């Protein structure tokens, strides 16, 4: 669901960049209130895992499309919505800068669609109530579905406002909703499994335990394997957004005019150095970049004390 620069015009992209920048500052201030220093390494490891999981596109049968999990509900469930928003924002920024995956002009839209909606709508309104009723699996599945469906609708609205899909907005909405439903279900199942593993490992209850440390090592090792090996076998079929746009290509109008579009494209051409490397090396390099980024953020927002279950 990574929007490229050509789908979003500056009238949409620039205000969304400003709003998501403000949202990141707000999330940073709130994360400092309850993010504990013992959470640093687990947080870095899970963020790295989400980064790696986003590299793994799985085929959606009979559609000619593929999808990957986003991981925002997973991060919110384990570390709270504010820290999760910072993590997904950092992931999307890293992808845009170093892999040209998602446009820099569209970065604010992508953060809103894949981060803000999940953290501050799907998590508190869907995941938390079900989780509080001791239904964690249903919570993860339904929250993931809601996050993906609302995010898909936001993509439709942003592209229509930009003028790229306004000629056939109804078809685009139908395609986006339909293709992201199975992606949301798969994301929910995977998230539920990892959340259950984290809870059994004592991640939320006792962050200093050896079991919790083992969880961190297991998650970090899995992220490394996914990025370095498994990602090479990911589906090459177009993802949900690409598939939807391909199915309405005759009415799609690329937003490639103007100085701002040229500037953002030029910046990405300079920064996207990892796409020139072999995929495994590039993916592992990206993994280390996001890990270092999140370690620095964690150290900045961390407070003393033992975190309680969220």
MOSUL-V663762 format. One record per helix or strand. SS is the DSSP state (H for helix, E for strand). FROM is the first residue (numbers start at 0). TO is the last residue. Records with the same first field share a line. If there is no record, write none. Layout:
BEGIN
SS=FROM-TO / FROM-TO
END
This chain:
BEGIN
H=4-6 / 9-33 / 36-52 / 71-78 / 80-98 / 106-131 / 135-161 / 165-199 / 209-227 / 229-232 / 239-245 / 258-270 / 272-275 / 278-300
E=35-35 / 57-59 / 64-66 / 238-238 / 302-302
END
